Every structure is written in C-alpha cells, then in structure tokens.
Amino acid sequence: MYYEYIGYTADRRVVKGKIDAAGEKEAGDRLASNGYQILSLKASGGAAITGMPALFERRAKPEEIIMFSRQLALLLESGVGIVQSLDLLKVQTTNKAFAGMLDTIISDLRAGSPLSVALDKQPRAFNKMYCKMIAVGEQTGQLESVLRNLASYAEQSTAAMRKIRQAMTYPIIVIILAICVGFLAVTFILPPIMDMFKSLGGKLPLITQILISFVGFMGNYGIFVMLAVVALCILVYMYTRTPDGTLQKDRFLLYMPVLGRLNLINTLARICRSITILFRSGLPLPEILKLTAESSGNKVVFNALMEVEQDIIKGEGLASAMRRHPEFLPLMVEMTRVGEETGNLDNTLTIVADSFEIEATDKLQTILGMIEPAMTIIIGLGVAFLALSIFIPIYSSMSLIGK
C-alpha cells in the first residue's frame, strides 16, 4: 500500500511524497535508509486502497510504460532535468497507481538514488531487464537512446500479444452466443412442445429423447458437474503454480498441436529482441542470457537459457551451447553462429526476430482461417441438432392431430 510522508533531509530541506511499501515499518525503514528524518507517516488510499492485497493492486499497462519511456527520452533530449521530467509525466498520467509509483521514484531521486535503483523498487511497472538497461544507460551516458530502445522492444512485444487476443475474440463471442441460444431453446421452447406431444400420445423421436435425457441429467446433476469442473480447474491451477506444474504447463504450451509452434516462435522472437538490445548496451553475454531468461516468461526456455549461460562461462560458444537444446530452432542457432563469426550478433538476431515474427503472423492468419470454418461447422451441427429435436415432434404432433 502507499504511505504519505513528510520529513527533512540532512541539510534541513523539507520533503514530502508517497512511498509504496508492505507496511508502515518497511516504509519508515526505507525512508530512513534514504537519509530522511520522518515528521509524519500515514497510510494513503490515493493510488492503492488501504489493505488491498497486492494481487488486486492496479499495475502499469505496457502501453503506459511505452509512452513513459518515449516521453522521458524526449524530455531528457530537450534538456529538462530528470526530476522535473518525471514530475511532468506524473501530472499527465491518468493511472493513479502509476502516478503514485512516479511520486515515489521522484522522492528516491531527490534522496540521491540513481534512476535505475528507484525504478527497481517498483516491480509492478518496471521489470529487472528494464531496470538493468536503465543502469547501463546511466553508466554510458546514453539514457535517452536506451529509453527509446526499450520503448521499441515493448511495443513489438505488445503488438504480438494484441494480435493473439484479437484472434481469440471472435471464436469466444460465437461460442458464448451459441451456448446462450441453446440454453434458451432448451429451457423455454422445447418443454411446451414436449408436453403437448405427450398429451397426444405420440412417441418422441430418438434425437429428441437424447436431448431430453441430456437436459434432465443436467437439471438433476448439473450443479455437481459444475462443481466438479470448478474443482478440477482449481486443482490444475494450483498444480501449475508449483515448480513441476509450471514446467509441465510451459512445455505443453511450446509443443501442443497447432498452437505450439506459434508460441515457440513468438517466445524466440522476444528472446532475440532481448539479446539484441542488451548486447548493443555492452553487457557481457552471461549477464545478457540471465536477464533474457528472467524475462522469457517460459520455464522450459528459462532452464535452457540458464544452461547455455553456464556453458558460456565454461568457455563454449553461444551457438554451440544453444544447439544442444531443441527449444532453439535451427535458424536461430545457425544465424547466431554467423553472428559470432562476423561480430554482428545483434544484427543477425534482429533478422531472426523479424523472420520469426513474419512466420508468427502467417501462422496466426492460417489458424484464424481454420477457426472460422470449424466454428461454423460446429455451430451448424448444434443448430441442426436442436432444430430437428424441436421440429420433428411438431410435425409428428400435426399428424396425430389429423388422426
């Protein structure tokens, strides 16, 4: 949660602001470590509701981090001071949680902390790779360039995720609508027809009997089926939070039918982009791989990168270390070898990332092309089943009335 504070520095300068901490004691300790003498410290409900678990606290959106990085780079290039730049960006943001983080960062900077250290205290907005890159920019005097590279990297990653979300929107909406129509038909249309047909002494068709049996089963045991499904989902979720479960889930995501290749090349494209941006910043290769592994988002790839890091520390080349892991596709391995031999590793990995992203776009379009006709066929069969279940008894009833 956030705490508002008023205090003074060693040179008797009064300061005030907000700090994000797990408790009042932690907030006081952090302010004291920054050299503040605290006059007032109290909980604030501005950016985060007091007592709200970290799970429900609002995080900074990727789009906000992209805009923040680009605007900060522009302000710094214009000669505006870092603290004044952050003050201007804090006023512009509409995300109260992010504004509170910027307020805390400004306070840390005024206390003498480097920007990278201040950002590292806000993990809900800035990951470790971002903070490390900022530290490199501070050390080399290229902070503006680093901020622009980080913005471009985040923009490419966000665009890929946005395409996947958009691809899944249509099938989800269609499935929900089909379920709603089926529920309304079975609940309100079918029962009166069945009652009328039975009163005339007719025998229900097999297809209608199947539907009635299913509806009856769900009516009697539906609540238990739903509870079983919910319990199963909870158990699966809890298992995926364990180390073994996370590993199995991530392996399935990489090797599942149809979507596995798409997930793999998207992950490898992000890795290539990460290695490129870190390599251009001048970091040593083992540290690059460690930071890339932490930001990979997949435990299988994380383990592979950490093993590659250990092999490099032992003196092995990057390409030969990658070759032992099937997660790294042949194109990536061969282009890495070429990059090592020519001294243009960053350029060759950029080419690999571009190639993977093009392939990912093509595969996504292919999958979309498969989903739409598949959904049409499935929904058509469902509608046909409902229609026959309802209209066959109606026609049979008319013949019985005629008799």
ABEGO torsion letter per residue (X at the ends): XBBBBBBBBAAGBBBBEBBBBABAAAAAAAAAAAGBBBABBBBBAAABBBGBBAAABBBBBAAAAAAAAAAAAAAAAAGBBAAAAAAAAAAABABAAAAAAAAAAAAAAAAGBBAAAAAAABAAABBAAAAAAAAAAAAAGAAAAAAAAAAAAAAAAAAAAAAAAAAAAAAAAAAAAAAAAAAAAAAAAAAAAAAAAAAAGBBBBAAAAAAAAAAAAAAAAAAAAAAAAAAAAAAAAAAAABAAAAAAAAAAAAABBGAAAAAAAAAAAAAAAAAAAAAAAGBBAAAAAAAAAAAAGBAAAAAAAAAAAAAAAAGBBAAAAAAABAABBAAAAAAAAAAAAAGAAAAAAAAAAAAAAAAAAAAAAAAAAAAAAAAAAAAAAAAAAAAAAAAAAAAAAAAAAAX
